[in-house]
């Protein structure tokens, strides 16, 4: 299984970024998918998930600013991030899991700074 995350970068506060995670070697439509983030010295935390059914869940800190979506035809997970804040700065990881199998991508760095 390969999860290739992309789309990170430097953005000013209030700006937007769109992260993508392309999956290969996996039956994508059957997997629950999610975005997590980690700041050095802190635990990795959930940002947003989208289950195989399409149900979504967001961390309180990103609710109403971030939107997670999945395209099962293209094996792609997306995170649209609007209204970015300095506290959103982190390495963002995509995750695919179900039935006791858990896979993570390599991470993409998002830096929100003026």
N, CA, C and O atoms as a printed pandas DataFrame, in Angstrom:
     atom_number atom_name residue_name chain_id  residue_number  x_coord  y_coord  z_coord
0              1         N          UNK        A               1    0.842   -1.194    0.000
1              2        CA          UNK        A               1    0.000    0.000    0.000
2              3         C          UNK        A               1    0.877    1.244    0.000
3              4         O          UNK        A               1    1.826    1.349    0.777
4              5         N          UNK        A               2    0.548    2.186   -0.882
5              6        CA          UNK        A               2    1.255    3.469   -0.897
6              7         C          UNK        A               2    0.250    4.596   -0.780
7              8         O          UNK        A               2   -0.762    4.630   -1.481
8              9         N          UNK        A               3    0.553    5.527    0.130
9             10        CA          UNK        A               3   -0.255    6.731    0.284
10            11         C          UNK        A               3    0.660    7.916    0.058
11            12         O          UNK        A               3    1.549    8.183    0.867
12            13         N          UNK        A               4    0.446    8.627   -1.038
13            14        CA          UNK        A               4    1.324    9.729   -1.427
14            15         C          UNK        A               4    0.612   11.049   -1.194
15            16         O          UNK        A               4   -0.308   11.414   -1.926
16            17         N          UNK        A               5    1.055   11.766   -0.153
17            18        CA          UNK        A               5    0.450   13.060    0.181
18            19         C          UNK        A               5    1.196   14.180   -0.520
19            20         O          UNK        A               5    2.412   14.116   -0.701
20            21         N          UNK        A               6    0.452   15.211   -0.913
21            22        CA          UNK        A               6    1.045   16.372   -1.570
22            23         C          UNK        A               6    0.174   17.594   -1.311
23            24         O          UNK        A               6   -0.951   17.489   -0.823
24            25         N          UNK        A               7    0.728   18.766   -1.653
25            26        CA          UNK        A               7   -0.044   19.991   -1.556
26            27         C          UNK        A               7    0.335   20.919   -0.425
27            28         O          UNK        A               7   -0.195   22.026   -0.328
28            29         N          UNK        A               8    1.247   20.487    0.434
29            30        CA          UNK        A               8    1.672   21.341    1.521
30            31         C          UNK        A               8    2.497   22.515    1.022
31            32         O          UNK        A               8    2.886   22.571   -0.145
32            33         N          UNK        A               9    2.758   23.457    1.933
33            34        CA          UNK        A               9    3.562   24.609    1.564
34            35         C          UNK        A               9    3.412   25.722    2.580
35            36         O          UNK        A               9    2.878   25.530    3.672
36            37         N          UNK        A              10    3.898   26.893    2.191
37            38        CA          UNK        A              10    3.846   28.083    3.039
38            39         C          UNK        A              10    2.674   28.959    2.592
39            40         O          UNK        A              10    2.523   29.252    1.406
40            41         N          UNK        A              11    1.854   29.368    3.547
41            42        CA          UNK        A              11    0.701   30.210    3.236
42            43         C          UNK        A              11    0.529   31.229    4.347
43            44         O          UNK        A              11    0.872   30.967    5.499
44            45         N          UNK        A              12   -0.001   32.387    3.999
45            46        CA          UNK        A              12   -0.243   33.421    4.992
46            47         C          UNK        A              12   -1.513   33.125    5.781
47            48         O          UNK        A              12   -2.406   32.439    5.285
48            49         N          UNK        A              13   -1.598   33.636    6.995
49            50        CA          UNK        A              13   -2.832   33.469    7.776
50            51         C          UNK        A              13   -4.037   33.961    6.989
51            52         O          UNK        A              13   -4.001   35.009    6.345
52            53         N          UNK        A              14   -5.110   33.170    7.059
53            54        CA          UNK        A              14   -6.313   33.483    6.297
54            55         C          UNK        A              14   -6.341   32.858    4.919
55            56         O          UNK        A              14   -7.370   32.873    4.244
56            57         N          UNK        A              15   -5.220   32.312    4.502
57            58        CA          UNK        A              15   -5.127   31.723    3.172
58            59         C          UNK        A              15   -5.676   30.315    3.109
59            60         O          UNK        A              15   -6.231   29.794    4.076
60            61         N          UNK        A              16   -5.504   29.706    1.932
61            62        CA          UNK        A              16   -6.037   28.362    1.683
62            63         C          UNK        A              16   -4.974   27.455    1.094
63            64         O          UNK        A              16   -4.048   27.903    0.417
64            65         N          UNK        A              17   -5.130   26.181    1.367
65            66        CA          UNK        A              17   -4.322   25.133    0.740
66            67         C          UNK        A              17   -5.215   23.930    0.510
67            68         O          UNK        A              17   -6.222   23.738    1.190
68            69         N          UNK        A              18   -4.823   23.124   -0.465
69            70        CA          UNK        A              18   -5.554   21.906   -0.771
70            71         C          UNK        A              18   -4.575   20.741   -0.755
71            72         O          UNK        A              18   -3.668   20.675   -1.585
72            73         N          UNK        A              19   -4.754   19.834    0.177
73            74        CA          UNK        A              19   -3.912   18.649    0.278
74            75         C          UNK        A              19   -4.570   17.487   -0.458
75            76         O          UNK        A              19   -5.792   17.336   -0.453
76            77         N          UNK        A              20   -3.732   16.676   -1.087
77            78        CA          UNK        A              20   -4.210   15.476   -1.762
78            79         C          UNK        A              20   -3.428   14.270   -1.288
79            80         O          UNK        A              20   -2.251   14.373   -0.940
80            81         N          UNK        A              21   -4.087   13.137   -1.278
81            82        CA          UNK        A              21   -3.441   11.870   -0.924
82            83         C          UNK        A              21   -3.884   10.840   -1.959
83            84         O          UNK        A              21   -5.059   10.480   -2.043
84            85         N          UNK        A              22   -2.920   10.380   -2.737
85            86        CA          UNK        A              22   -3.206    9.391   -3.771
86            87         C          UNK        A              22   -2.853    8.011   -3.231
87            88         O          UNK        A              22   -1.734    7.795   -2.766
88            89         N          UNK        A              23   -3.789    7.086   -3.289
89            90        CA          UNK        A              23   -3.583    5.739   -2.774
90            91         C          UNK        A              23   -3.374    4.750   -3.906
91            92         O          UNK        A              23   -4.012    4.844   -4.955
92            93         N          UNK        A              24   -2.476    3.802   -3.684
93            94        CA          UNK        A              24   -2.265    2.725   -4.646
94            95         C          UNK        A              24   -2.050    1.424   -3.888
95            96         O          UNK        A              24   -1.607    1.428   -2.739
96            97         N          UNK        A              25   -2.364    0.318   -4.535
97            98        CA          UNK        A              25   -2.197   -0.975   -3.904
98            99         C          UNK        A              25   -3.235   -1.281   -2.851
99           100         O          UNK        A              25   -3.009   -2.111   -1.970
100          101         N          UNK        A              26   -4.371   -0.616   -2.937
101          102        CA          UNK        A              26   -5.408   -0.782   -1.923
102          103         C          UNK        A              26   -6.768   -0.631   -2.581
103          104         O          UNK        A              26   -6.928    0.122   -3.542
104          105         N          UNK        A              27   -7.747   -1.360   -2.049
105          106        CA          UNK        A              27   -9.126   -1.175   -2.511
106          107         C          UNK        A              27   -9.659    0.072   -1.823
107          108         O          UNK        A              27  -10.268    0.001   -0.755
108          109         N          UNK        A              28   -9.420    1.212   -2.455
109          110        CA          UNK        A              28   -9.632    2.519   -1.829
110          111         C          UNK        A              28  -11.050    2.697   -1.315
111          112         O          UNK        A              28  -11.254    3.182   -0.202
112          113         N          UNK        A              29  -12.015    2.313   -2.109
113          114        CA          UNK        A              29  -13.415    2.570   -1.745
114          115         C          UNK        A              29  -13.831    1.821   -0.485
115          116         O          UNK        A              29  -14.822    2.170    0.157
116          117         N          UNK        A              30  -13.066    0.786   -0.134
117          118        CA          UNK        A              30  -13.392   -0.050    1.014
118          119         C          UNK        A              30  -12.776    0.461    2.314
119          120         O          UNK        A              30  -13.072   -0.051    3.393
120          121         N          UNK        A              31  -11.923    1.469    2.203
121          122        CA          UNK        A              31  -11.157    1.949    3.345
122          123         C          UNK        A              31  -11.771    3.195    3.968
123          124         O          UNK        A              31  -12.341    4.042    3.280
124          125         N          UNK        A              32  -11.639    3.284    5.280
125          126        CA          UNK        A              32  -11.857    4.573    5.929
126          127         C          UNK        A              32  -10.590    5.392    5.706
127          128         O          UNK        A              32   -9.486    4.848    5.724
128          129         N          UNK        A              33  -10.745    6.698    5.496
129          130        CA          UNK        A              33   -9.598    7.552    5.192
130          131         C          UNK        A              33   -9.599    8.760    6.111
131          132         O          UNK        A              33  -10.653    9.218    6.553
132          133         N          UNK        A              34   -8.407    9.269    6.392
133          134        CA          UNK        A              34   -8.363   10.424    7.269
134          135         C          UNK        A              34   -7.103   11.232    7.104
135          136         O          UNK        A              34   -6.104   10.771    6.551
136          137         N          UNK        A              35   -7.177   12.453    7.599
137          138        CA          UNK        A              35   -6.024   13.350    7.709
138          139         C          UNK        A              35   -5.721   13.578    9.185
139          140         O          UNK        A              35   -6.612   13.826    9.997
140          141         N          UNK        A              36   -4.449   13.487    9.499
141          142        CA          UNK        A              36   -3.961   13.746   10.844
142          143         C          UNK        A              36   -2.821   14.747   10.734
143          144         O          UNK        A              36   -2.277   14.950    9.648
144          145         N          UNK        A              37   -2.456   15.373   11.848
145          146        CA          UNK        A              37   -1.332   16.293   11.811
146          147         C          UNK        A              37   -0.517   16.173   13.086
147          148         O          UNK        A              37   -1.000   15.734   14.130
148          149         N          UNK        A              38    0.749   16.583   12.959
149          150        CA          UNK        A              38    1.654   16.477   14.098
150          151         C          UNK        A              38    2.623   17.637   14.103
151          152         O          UNK        A              38    3.208   17.998   13.082
152          153         N          UNK        A              39    2.775   18.207   15.277
153          154        CA          UNK        A              39    3.757   19.257   15.532
154          155         C          UNK        A              39    4.884   18.625   16.339
155          156         O          UNK        A              39    4.610   17.813   17.223
156          157         N          UNK        A              40    6.150   18.970   16.066
157          158        CA          UNK        A              40    7.256   18.378   16.836
158          159         C          UNK        A              40    7.032   18.505   18.340
159          160         O          UNK        A              40    6.707   19.578   18.848
160          161         N          UNK        A              41    7.214   17.386   19.037
161          162        CA          UNK        A              41    7.053   17.383   20.478
162          163         C          UNK        A              41    5.643   17.139   20.956
163          164         O          UNK        A              41    5.391   17.065   22.159
164          165         N          UNK        A              42    4.707   17.012   20.005
165          166        CA          UNK        A              42    3.320   16.763   20.380
166          167         C          UNK        A              42    2.823   15.490   19.713
167          168         O          UNK        A              42    3.411   14.997   18.750
168          169         N          UNK        A              43    1.718   14.969   20.253
169          170        CA          UNK        A              43    1.122   13.764   19.676
170          171         C          UNK        A              43    0.427   14.082   18.353
171          172         O          UNK        A              43   -0.062   15.189   18.127
172          173         N          UNK        A              44    0.403   13.080   17.500
173          174        CA          UNK        A              44   -0.345   13.209   16.255
174          175         C          UNK        A              44   -1.822   13.312   16.598
175          176         O          UNK        A              44   -2.318   12.592   17.465
176          177         N          UNK        A              45   -2.522   14.208   15.916
177          178        CA          UNK        A              45   -3.927   14.427   16.225
178          179         C          UNK        A              45   -4.797   14.321   14.971
179          180         O          UNK        A              45   -4.366   14.603   13.853
180          181         N          UNK        A              46   -6.028   13.906   15.209
181          182        CA          UNK        A              46   -6.989   13.790   14.120
182          183         C          UNK        A              46   -7.379   15.185   13.617
183          184         O          UNK        A              46   -7.626   16.101   14.402
184          185         N          UNK        A              47   -7.426   15.320   12.292
185          186        CA          UNK        A              47   -7.936   16.544   11.678
186          187         C          UNK        A              47   -9.342   16.285   11.141
187          188         O          UNK        A              47  -10.294   16.983   11.490
188          189         N          UNK        A              48   -9.454   15.268   10.285
189          190        CA          UNK        A              48  -10.749   14.936    9.692
190          191         C          UNK        A              48  -10.692   13.521    9.147
191          192         O          UNK        A              48   -9.638   13.060    8.709
192          193         N          UNK        A              49  -11.829   12.831    9.174
193          194        CA          UNK        A              49  -11.917   11.503    8.593
194          195         C          UNK        A              49  -13.154   11.410    7.706
195          196         O          UNK        A              49  -14.141   12.118    7.909
196          197         N          UNK        A              50  -13.075   10.529    6.729
197          198        CA          UNK        A              50  -14.244   10.201    5.918
198          199         C          UNK        A              50  -14.297    8.682    5.820
199          200         O          UNK        A              50  -13.371    8.049    5.313
200          201         N          UNK        A              51  -15.378    8.112    6.305
201          202        CA          UNK        A              51  -15.508    6.664    6.312
202          203         C          UNK        A              51  -15.829    6.155    4.903
203          204         O          UNK        A              51  -16.128    6.931    3.995
204          205         N          UNK        A              52  -15.761    4.853    4.751
205          206        CA          UNK        A              52  -16.068    4.252    3.447
206          207         C          UNK        A              52  -17.506    4.576    3.022
207          208         O          UNK        A              52  -17.812    4.613    1.830
208          209         N          UNK        A              53  -18.377    4.807    3.997
209          210        CA          UNK        A              53  -19.774    5.158    3.716
210          211         C          UNK        A              53  -19.931    6.604    3.242
211          212         O          UNK        A              53  -20.968    6.973    2.690
212          213         N          UNK        A              54  -18.890    7.423    3.463
213          214        CA          UNK        A              54  -18.964    8.843    3.133
214          215         C          UNK        A              54  -19.201    9.743    4.337
215          216         O          UNK        A              54  -19.145   10.967    4.215
216          217         N          UNK        A              55  -19.464    9.151    5.498
217          218        CA          UNK        A              55  -19.652    9.944    6.708
218          219         C          UNK        A              55  -18.355   10.635    7.083
219          220         O          UNK        A              55  -17.276   10.058    6.951
220          221         N          UNK        A              56  -18.459   11.863    7.549
221          222        CA          UNK        A              56  -17.279   12.646    7.896
222          223         C          UNK        A              56  -17.310   13.056    9.367
223          224         O          UNK        A              56  -18.356   13.131   10.011
224          225         N          UNK        A              57  -16.090   13.316    9.857
225          226        CA          UNK        A              57  -15.932   13.800   11.229
226          227         C          UNK        A              57  -14.748   14.755   11.234
227          228         O          UNK        A              57  -13.742   14.506   10.570
228          229         N          UNK        A              58  -14.869   15.856   11.987
229          230        CA          UNK        A              58  -13.818   16.869   12.045
230          231         C          UNK        A              58  -13.416   17.157   13.481
231          232         O          UNK        A              58  -14.222   17.039   14.404
232          233         N          UNK        A              59  -12.163   17.536   13.651
233          234        CA          UNK        A              59  -11.736   18.078   14.933
234          235         C          UNK        A              59  -12.431   19.416   15.133
235          236         O          UNK        A              59  -12.682   20.147   14.175
236          237         N          UNK        A              60  -12.737   19.729   16.382
237          238        CA          UNK        A              60  -13.429   20.992   16.675
238          239         C          UNK        A              60  -12.646   22.194   16.144
239          240         O          UNK        A              60  -13.232   23.183   15.703
240          241         N          UNK        A              61  -11.322   22.096   16.191
241          242        CA          UNK        A              61  -10.474   23.229   15.829
242          243         C          UNK        A              61  -10.510   23.557   14.343
243          244         O          UNK        A              61  -10.106   24.649   13.944
244          245         N          UNK        A              62  -10.994   22.618   13.509
245          246        CA          UNK        A              62  -11.005   22.866   12.066
246          247         C          UNK        A              62  -12.404   22.852   11.478
247          248         O          UNK        A              62  -12.597   23.139   10.297
248          249         N          UNK        A              63  -13.380   22.514   12.315
249          250        CA          UNK        A              63  -14.771   22.500   11.858
250          251         C          UNK        A              63  -15.108   23.845   11.208
251          252         O          UNK        A              63  -14.733   24.891   11.737
252          253         N          UNK        A              64  -15.790   23.835   10.098
253          254        CA          UNK        A              64  -16.230   25.042    9.368
254          255         C          UNK        A              64  -15.103   25.719    8.584
255          256         O          UNK        A              64  -15.355   26.697    7.881
256          257         N          UNK        A              65  -13.869   25.221    8.689
257          258        CA          UNK        A              65  -12.774   25.785    7.899
258          259         C          UNK        A              65  -12.202   24.772    6.911
259          260         O          UNK        A              65  -11.780   25.134    5.813
260          261         N          UNK        A              66  -12.193   23.501    7.308
261          262        CA          UNK        A              66  -11.616   22.443    6.477
262          263         C          UNK        A              66  -12.730   21.552    5.933
263          264         O          UNK        A              66  -13.766   21.369    6.572
264          265         N          UNK        A              67  -12.499   21.005    4.748
265          266        CA          UNK        A              67  -13.450   20.077    4.151
266          267         C          UNK        A              67  -12.698   18.862    3.623
267          268         O          UNK        A              67  -11.788   18.990    2.805
268          269         N          UNK        A              68  -13.089   17.684    4.099
269          270        CA          UNK        A              68  -12.486   16.445    3.617
270          271         C          UNK        A              68  -13.418   15.830    2.579
271          272         O          UNK        A              68  -14.641   15.884    2.702
272          273         N          UNK        A              69  -12.798   15.239    1.545
273          274        CA          UNK        A              69  -13.587   14.566    0.523
274          275         C          UNK        A              69  -12.772   13.434   -0.068
275          276         O          UNK        A              69  -11.550   13.387    0.071
276          277         N          UNK        A              70  -13.468   12.523   -0.731
277          278        CA          UNK        A              70  -12.796   11.392   -1.354
278          279         C          UNK        A              70  -13.373   11.167   -2.740
279          280         O          UNK        A              70  -14.563   11.371   -2.984
280          281         N          UNK        A              71  -12.502   10.743   -3.638
281          282        CA          UNK        A              71  -12.896   10.390   -4.995
282          283         C          UNK        A              71  -12.498    8.933   -5.198
283          284         O          UNK        A              71  -11.339    8.626   -5.477
284          285         N          UNK        A              72  -13.463    8.051   -5.056
285          286        CA          UNK        A              72  -13.159    6.622   -5.141
286          287         C          UNK        A              72  -12.729    6.200   -6.548
287          288         O          UNK        A              72  -11.998    5.222   -6.707
288          289         N          UNK        A              73  -13.173    6.920   -7.547
289          290        CA          UNK        A              73  -12.786    6.586   -8.923
290          291         C          UNK        A              73  -11.315    6.905   -9.183
291          292         O          UNK        A              73  -10.668    6.260  -10.008
292          293         N          UNK        A              74  -10.798    7.901   -8.476
293          294        CA          UNK        A              74   -9.403    8.311   -8.664
294          295         C          UNK        A              74   -8.501    7.912   -7.495
295          296         O          UNK        A              74   -7.330    8.287   -7.448
296          297         N          UNK        A              75   -9.063    7.140   -6.547
297          298        CA          UNK        A              75   -8.264    6.715   -5.380
298          299         C          UNK        A              75   -7.604    7.890   -4.680
299          300         O          UNK        A              75   -6.441    7.810   -4.285
300          301         N          UNK        A              76   -8.337    8.972   -4.528
301          302        CA          UNK        A              76   -7.748   10.197   -4.001
302          303         C          UNK        A              76   -8.564   10.753   -2.835
303          304         O          UNK        A              76   -9.792   10.822   -2.871
304          305         N          UNK        A              77   -7.826   11.141   -1.810
305          306        CA          UNK        A              77   -8.393   11.812   -0.650
306          307         C          UNK        A              77   -7.936   13.271   -0.683
307          308         O          UNK        A              77   -6.778   13.552   -0.990
308          309         N          UNK        A              78   -8.830   14.183   -0.370
309          310        CA          UNK        A              78   -8.513   15.603   -0.438
310          311         C          UNK        A              78   -8.890   16.297    0.861
311          312         O          UNK        A              78   -9.872   15.932    1.508
312          313         N          UNK        A              79   -8.108   17.297    1.237
313          314        CA          UNK        A              79   -8.442   18.153    2.371
314          315         C          UNK        A              79   -8.335   19.601    1.907
315          316         O          UNK        A              79   -7.238   20.101    1.659
316          317         N          UNK        A              80   -9.459   20.259    1.794
317          318        CA          UNK        A              80   -9.489   21.683    1.459
318          319         C          UNK        A              80   -9.416   22.468    2.758
319          320         O          UNK        A              80  -10.271   22.328    3.632
320          321         N          UNK        A              81   -8.387   23.295    2.875
321          322        CA          UNK        A              81   -8.166   24.048    4.107
322          323         C          UNK        A              81   -8.298   25.533    3.813
323          324         O          UNK        A              81   -7.503   26.095    3.061
324          325         N          UNK        A              82   -9.282   26.157    4.394
325          326        CA          UNK        A              82   -9.521   27.586    4.246
326          327         C          UNK        A              82   -9.389   28.279    5.593
327          328         O          UNK        A              82   -9.467   27.636    6.640
328          329         N          UNK        A              83   -9.191   29.576    5.564
329          330        CA          UNK        A              83   -9.076   30.319    6.810
330          331         C          UNK        A              83   -7.952   29.809    7.691
331          332         O          UNK        A              83   -8.112   29.684    8.905
332          333         N          UNK        A              84   -6.817   29.517    7.079
333          334        CA          UNK        A              84   -5.714   28.914    7.837
334          335         C          UNK        A              84   -5.171   29.846    8.908
335          336         O          UNK        A              84   -5.109   31.063    8.736
336          337         N          UNK        A              85   -4.780   29.232   10.021
337          338        CA          UNK        A              85   -4.256   29.955   11.171
338          339         C          UNK        A              85   -2.848   29.456   11.475
339          340         O          UNK        A              85   -2.504   28.332   11.108
340          341         N          UNK        A              86   -2.030   30.266   12.135
341          342        CA          UNK        A              86   -0.680   29.809   12.488
342          343         C          UNK        A              86   -0.691   28.488   13.261
343          344         O          UNK        A              86    0.224   27.678   13.115
344          345         N          UNK        A              87   -1.694   28.274   14.059
345          346        CA          UNK        A              87   -1.763   27.028   14.839
346          347         C          UNK        A              87   -2.089   25.809   13.990
347          348         O          UNK        A              87   -2.072   24.689   14.500
348          349         N          UNK        A              88   -2.385   25.998   12.714
349          350        CA          UNK        A              88   -2.575   24.877   11.797
350          351         C          UNK        A              88   -1.240   24.366   11.251
351          352         O          UNK        A              88   -1.197   23.350   10.558
352          353         N          UNK        A              89   -0.166   25.062   11.563
353          354        CA          UNK        A              89    1.158   24.637   11.106
354          355         C          UNK        A              89    1.503   23.268   11.675
355          356         O          UNK        A              89    1.479   23.067   12.890
356          357         N          UNK        A              90    1.825   22.328   10.788
357          358        CA          UNK        A              90    2.119   20.955   11.195
358          359         C          UNK        A              90    2.491   20.141    9.965
359          360         O          UNK        A              90    2.362   20.604    8.831
360          361         N          UNK        A              91    2.951   18.935   10.206
361          362        CA          UNK        A              91    3.066   17.946    9.137
362          363         C          UNK        A              91    1.739   17.188    9.085
363          364         O          UNK        A              91    1.262   16.674   10.097
364          365         N          UNK        A              92    1.163   17.129    7.910
365          366        CA          UNK        A              92   -0.136   16.487    7.717
366          367         C          UNK        A              92    0.060   15.111    7.076
367          368         O          UNK        A              92    0.777   14.964    6.086
368          369         N          UNK        A              93   -0.589   14.120    7.662
369          370        CA          UNK        A              93   -0.472   12.732    7.199
370          371         C          UNK        A              93   -1.841   12.209    6.781
371          372         O          UNK        A              93   -2.856   12.520    7.405
372          373         N          UNK        A              94   -1.854   11.417    5.726
373          374        CA          UNK        A              94   -3.087   10.722    5.402
374          375         C          UNK        A              94   -2.990    9.280    5.907
375          376         O          UNK        A              94   -1.907    8.704    6.019
376          377         N          UNK        A              95   -4.140    8.737    6.201
377          378        CA          UNK        A              95   -4.239    7.411    6.804
378          379         C          UNK        A              95   -5.361    6.636    6.118
379          380         O          UNK        A              95   -6.409    7.187    5.781
380          381         N          UNK        A              96   -5.113    5.350    5.921
381          382        CA          UNK        A              96   -6.140    4.443    5.397
382          383         C          UNK        A              96   -6.227    3.252    6.342
383          384         O          UNK        A              96   -5.208    2.662    6.700
384          385         N          UNK        A              97   -7.425    2.906    6.740
385          386        CA          UNK        A              97   -7.537    1.805    7.692
386          387         C          UNK        A              97   -8.877    1.093    7.559
387          388         O          UNK        A              97   -9.856    1.660    7.075
388          389         N          UNK        A              98   -8.898   -0.144    7.992
389          390        CA          UNK        A              98  -10.113   -0.937    8.136
390          391         C          UNK        A              98   -9.723   -2.378    8.373
391          392         O          UNK        A              98   -8.699   -2.836    7.866
392          393         N          UNK        A              99  -10.517   -3.091    9.130
393          394        CA          UNK        A              99  -10.324   -4.508    9.409
394          395         C          UNK        A              99   -8.943   -4.801    9.973
395          396         O          UNK        A              99   -8.324   -5.805    9.620
396          397         N          UNK        A             100   -8.463   -3.935   10.840
397          398        CA          UNK        A             100   -7.190   -4.177   11.510
398          399         C          UNK        A             100   -5.965   -3.847   10.692
399          400         O          UNK        A             100   -4.843   -4.037   11.163
400          401         N          UNK        A             101   -6.147   -3.355    9.476
401          402        CA          UNK        A             101   -5.023   -2.947    8.636
402          403         C          UNK        A             101   -4.956   -1.419    8.637
403          404         O          UNK        A             101   -5.955   -0.744    8.391
404          405         N          UNK        A             102   -3.773   -0.889    8.915
405          406        CA          UNK        A             102   -3.617    0.549    9.133
406          407         C          UNK        A             102   -2.392    1.034    8.377
407          408         O          UNK        A             102   -1.285    0.562    8.636
408          409         N          UNK        A             103   -2.566    1.961    7.453
409          410        CA          UNK        A             103   -1.459    2.475    6.647
410          411         C          UNK        A             103   -1.407    3.990    6.705
411          412         O          UNK        A             103   -2.436    4.663    6.767
412          413         N          UNK        A             104   -0.170    4.520    6.683
413          414        CA          UNK        A             104    0.047    5.962    6.756
414          415         C          UNK        A             104    0.904    6.429    5.587
415          416         O          UNK        A             104    1.778    5.707    5.108
416          417         N          UNK        A             105    0.637    7.642    5.145
417          418        CA          UNK        A             105    1.474    8.266    4.146
418          419         C          UNK        A             105    2.675    8.927    4.797
419          420         O          UNK        A             105    2.842    8.873    6.015
420          421         N          UNK        A             106    3.520    9.558    3.969
421          422        CA          UNK        A             106    4.788   10.094    4.452
422          423         C          UNK        A             106    4.674   11.494    5.042
423          424         O          UNK        A             106    5.622   11.952    5.680
424          425         N          UNK        A             107    3.575   12.182    4.860
425          426        CA          UNK        A             107    3.400   13.503    5.433
426          427         C          UNK        A             107    3.764   14.622    4.490
427          428         O          UNK        A             107    4.654   14.484    3.650
428          429         N          UNK        A             108    3.063   15.738    4.639
429          430        CA          UNK        A             108    3.362   16.940    3.868
430          431         C          UNK        A             108    3.277   18.133    4.826
431          432         O          UNK        A             108    2.337   18.247    5.613
432          433         N          UNK        A             109    4.271   19.013    4.745
433          434        CA          UNK        A             109    4.397   20.105    5.706
434          435         C          UNK        A             109    3.542   21.296    5.287
435          436         O          UNK        A             109    3.606   21.760    4.149
436          437         N          UNK        A             110    2.742   21.779    6.234
437          438        CA          UNK        A             110    1.958   22.998    6.059
438          439         C          UNK        A             110    2.468   24.032    7.049
439          440         O          UNK        A             110    2.507   23.786    8.254
440          441         N          UNK        A             111    2.857   25.186    6.533
441          442        CA          UNK        A             111    3.345   26.269    7.380
442          443         C          UNK        A             111    2.481   27.497    7.137
443          444         O          UNK        A             111    2.363   27.982    6.012
444          445         N          UNK        A             112    1.878   27.993    8.218
445          446        CA          UNK        A             112    1.029   29.177    8.127
446          447         C          UNK        A             112    1.740   30.311    8.866
447          448         O          UNK        A             112    1.849   30.304   10.092
448          449         N          UNK        A             113    2.212   31.271    8.100
449          450        CA          UNK        A             113    3.014   32.341    8.683
450          451         C          UNK        A             113    3.007   33.558    7.772
451          452         O          UNK        A             113    2.930   33.439    6.549
452          453         N          UNK        A             114    3.088   34.720    8.386
453          454        CA          UNK        A             114    3.186   35.947    7.604
454          455         C          UNK        A             114    4.662   36.340    7.435
455          456         O          UNK        A             114    4.962   37.352    6.801
